[in-house]
């Protein structure tokens, strides 16, 4: 049974920071490209960032470049999202996702976490 479990969300002030974690089980973590998506109220889910299996390749949506950093620890089957300089428009439910393969992609993920709320106050 595959599980992706996010943690680290909550409330932050604009300009502040949060660090999300996602622990995977039931998969060979090092064989999966990992990503974070988010869904704001009344909006469709959007791609935020992705990281390759060996951490050599990363991709970010333009709105978070320079503020968010994705990383992973294959030994701990965990992917992280460091979010700095948070803005109210970053408020959303954040989802961890896994895709079996080599190439970093922005869609077509196989497994999803349950999501975690991030709220940024102005």
C-alpha contacts under 8 A as a table, 3 or more apart, distances in Angstrom:
res1	aa1	res2	aa2	distance
1	X	25	X	7.70
1	X	26	X	5.32
2	X	24	X	7.41
2	X	25	X	5.66
2	X	26	X	4.28
2	X	27	X	6.22
2	X	111	X	7.53
3	X	23	X	7.98
3	X	24	X	5.69
3	X	25	X	5.22
3	X	26	X	6.37
3	X	111	X	7.99
3	X	112	X	7.89
3	X	113	X	6.90
4	X	22	X	6.21
4	X	23	X	5.67
4	X	24	X	4.55
4	X	25	X	6.61
4	X	96	X	6.85
4	X	97	X	7.48
4	X	111	X	7.61
4	X	112	X	6.32
4	X	113	X	4.52
4	X	114	X	7.45
5	X	22	X	5.22
5	X	23	X	5.30
5	X	24	X	6.56
5	X	96	X	7.79
5	X	113	X	5.58
5	X	114	X	6.89
5	X	115	X	7.97
6	X	20	X	6.90
6	X	21	X	5.52
6	X	22	X	4.24
6	X	23	X	6.63
6	X	95	X	7.41
6	X	96	X	6.77
6	X	113	X	6.60
6	X	114	X	7.37
6	X	115	X	6.47
6	X	116	X	6.27
7	X	20	X	5.74
7	X	21	X	5.25
7	X	22	X	6.37
7	X	116	X	6.79
8	X	18	X	7.05
8	X	19	X	5.83
8	X	20	X	4.58
8	X	21	X	6.16
9	X	18	X	6.93
9	X	19	X	7.32
9	X	20	X	6.09
9	X	116	X	5.89
9	X	117	X	5.65
9	X	118	X	5.11
10	X	117	X	6.07
10	X	118	X	4.99
10	X	119	X	6.10
11	X	118	X	6.11
11	X	119	X	4.79
11	X	120	X	5.88
11	X	121	X	7.40
12	X	16	X	5.96
12	X	17	X	6.84
12	X	18	X	7.20
12	X	86	X	7.73
12	X	118	X	7.80
12	X	119	X	6.29
12	X	120	X	4.90
12	X	121	X	6.31
13	X	16	X	5.36
13	X	86	X	7.36
13	X	87	X	7.97
13	X	120	X	5.32
13	X	121	X	4.81
13	X	122	X	6.18
14	X	85	X	6.87
14	X	86	X	5.21
14	X	87	X	4.99
14	X	88	X	6.26
14	X	120	X	5.81
14	X	121	X	5.70
14	X	122	X	5.21
15	X	84	X	7.01
15	X	85	X	4.12
15	X	86	X	4.85
15	X	87	X	6.42
16	X	84	X	6.08
16	X	85	X	5.42
16	X	86	X	5.45
17	X	82	X	7.49
17	X	83	X	5.39
17	X	84	X	4.39
17	X	85	X	6.25
17	X	86	X	6.13
18	X	82	X	6.25
18	X	83	X	5.25
18	X	84	X	6.74
19	X	80	X	6.95
19	X	81	X	5.59
19	X	82	X	4.46
19	X	83	X	5.90
20	X	80	X	5.54
20	X	81	X	4.94
20	X	82	X	6.43
20	X	83	X	7.90
21	X	78	X	6.70
21	X	79	X	5.84
21	X	80	X	4.54
21	X	81	X	6.47
22	X	78	X	5.41
22	X	79	X	5.27
22	X	80	X	6.37
22	X	96	X	6.35
23	X	76	X	7.67
23	X	77	X	5.80
23	X	78	X	4.48
23	X	79	X	6.74
24	X	27	X	7.05
24	X	29	X	6.87
24	X	77	X	5.49
24	X	78	X	6.21
25	X	28	X	7.98
25	X	29	X	7.73
25	X	77	X	7.32
28	X	31	X	5.64
28	X	32	X	7.23
29	X	32	X	5.53
29	X	74	X	6.39
29	X	77	X	5.47
30	X	33	X	7.94
30	X	53	X	5.61
30	X	54	X	7.54
30	X	74	X	5.63
30	X	77	X	7.55
31	X	53	X	6.20
31	X	100	X	6.18
31	X	101	X	6.71
31	X	102	X	7.84
32	X	52	X	7.64
32	X	53	X	5.84
32	X	98	X	5.90
32	X	99	X	5.27
32	X	100	X	4.46
32	X	101	X	5.91
32	X	102	X	7.49
33	X	50	X	7.20
33	X	51	X	6.00
33	X	52	X	4.92
33	X	53	X	5.21
33	X	98	X	5.76
33	X	99	X	5.08
33	X	100	X	6.18
33	X	101	X	6.39
33	X	102	X	6.78
33	X	103	X	7.38
33	X	104	X	6.23
34	X	50	X	5.68
34	X	51	X	5.52
34	X	52	X	6.77
34	X	53	X	7.51
34	X	79	X	7.11
34	X	96	X	7.38
34	X	97	X	5.76
34	X	98	X	4.64
34	X	99	X	6.36
35	X	47	X	7.94
35	X	48	X	7.49
35	X	49	X	5.55
35	X	50	X	4.02
35	X	51	X	6.25
35	X	96	X	5.86
35	X	97	X	5.14
35	X	98	X	6.39
36	X	47	X	6.63
36	X	48	X	5.51
36	X	49	X	5.40
36	X	50	X	6.40
36	X	81	X	7.70
36	X	94	X	6.76
36	X	95	X	5.54
36	X	96	X	4.69
36	X	97	X	6.10
37	X	45	X	6.67
37	X	46	X	5.51
37	X	47	X	4.48
37	X	48	X	4.94
37	X	49	X	7.03
37	X	94	X	5.72
37	X	95	X	5.06
37	X	96	X	6.49
37	X	97	X	7.48
38	X	45	X	5.45
38	X	46	X	5.44
38	X	47	X	6.62
38	X	48	X	6.69
38	X	92	X	5.85
38	X	93	X	5.41
38	X	94	X	4.25
38	X	95	X	5.80
39	X	43	X	6.29
39	X	44	X	5.92
39	X	45	X	4.18
39	X	46	X	6.19
39	X	92	X	5.17
39	X	93	X	5.25
39	X	94	X	6.58
40	X	43	X	5.37
40	X	44	X	7.24
40	X	45	X	7.23
40	X	90	X	7.98
40	X	91	X	6.32
40	X	92	X	4.13
40	X	93	X	6.36
41	X	92	X	6.80
47	X	61	X	6.80
47	X	106	X	6.07
47	X	107	X	7.67
48	X	60	X	5.81
48	X	61	X	5.23
48	X	64	X	7.38
49	X	58	X	7.19
49	X	59	X	5.43
49	X	60	X	4.34
49	X	61	X	6.27
49	X	70	X	6.89
49	X	106	X	7.87
50	X	58	X	5.55
50	X	59	X	5.35
50	X	60	X	6.76
50	X	70	X	7.10
50	X	104	X	6.38
50	X	105	X	7.14
50	X	106	X	7.26
51	X	55	X	5.73
51	X	56	X	7.58
51	X	57	X	5.80
51	X	58	X	4.48
51	X	59	X	6.75
51	X	70	X	6.78
51	X	71	X	7.03
51	X	72	X	7.83
51	X	104	X	6.40
52	X	55	X	5.00
52	X	56	X	6.23
52	X	57	X	5.20
52	X	58	X	6.40
52	X	102	X	6.92
52	X	103	X	6.84
52	X	104	X	5.59
53	X	56	X	7.72
53	X	102	X	6.95
54	X	57	X	7.71
55	X	58	X	7.02
55	X	71	X	6.93
55	X	72	X	6.94
57	X	104	X	7.22
58	X	70	X	7.58
58	X	104	X	7.31
59	X	104	X	7.58
60	X	64	X	6.68
60	X	65	X	5.99
61	X	64	X	5.92
61	X	65	X	6.58
62	X	65	X	5.33
64	X	67	X	5.39
64	X	68	X	5.57
65	X	68	X	6.23
66	X	69	X	7.78
67	X	83	X	6.14
67	X	84	X	5.11
67	X	85	X	6.00
67	X	86	X	7.63
68	X	81	X	6.77
68	X	82	X	5.51
68	X	83	X	4.49
68	X	84	X	6.00
69	X	81	X	5.73
69	X	82	X	5.07
69	X	83	X	6.63
70	X	79	X	7.32
70	X	80	X	5.65
70	X	81	X	4.68
70	X	82	X	6.39
71	X	79	X	5.82
71	X	80	X	5.20
71	X	81	X	6.63
72	X	77	X	7.69
72	X	78	X	5.72
72	X	79	X	4.16
72	X	80	X	5.85
73	X	76	X	5.45
73	X	77	X	6.02
73	X	78	X	5.34
73	X	79	X	6.33
74	X	77	X	4.78
74	X	78	X	6.44
75	X	78	X	7.91
83	X	86	X	6.55
86	X	90	X	6.53
86	X	120	X	6.76
87	X	90	X	5.40
87	X	91	X	7.62
87	X	120	X	6.18
87	X	121	X	7.77
87	X	122	X	7.50
88	X	91	X	5.65
88	X	119	X	7.34
88	X	120	X	4.69
88	X	121	X	5.67
88	X	122	X	5.97
89	X	120	X	7.55
90	X	118	X	7.59
90	X	119	X	7.42
90	X	120	X	6.67
91	X	117	X	7.79
91	X	118	X	5.42
91	X	119	X	4.54
91	X	120	X	5.43
92	X	117	X	6.06
92	X	118	X	5.53
92	X	119	X	6.59
93	X	115	X	5.79
93	X	116	X	5.21
93	X	117	X	4.36
93	X	118	X	6.00
94	X	115	X	5.27
94	X	116	X	5.26
94	X	117	X	6.26
94	X	118	X	6.97
95	X	112	X	6.78
95	X	113	X	5.70
95	X	114	X	6.70
95	X	115	X	4.44
95	X	116	X	6.63
96	X	112	X	5.85
96	X	113	X	5.23
96	X	115	X	7.03
97	X	109	X	6.22
97	X	110	X	7.31
97	X	111	X	5.52
97	X	112	X	4.47
97	X	113	X	6.33
98	X	109	X	5.64
98	X	110	X	5.84
98	X	111	X	5.17
98	X	112	X	6.61
99	X	108	X	7.18
99	X	109	X	4.57
99	X	110	X	5.10
99	X	111	X	6.88
100	X	109	X	7.83
100	X	110	X	7.11
105	X	108	X	7.49
109	X	112	X	7.56
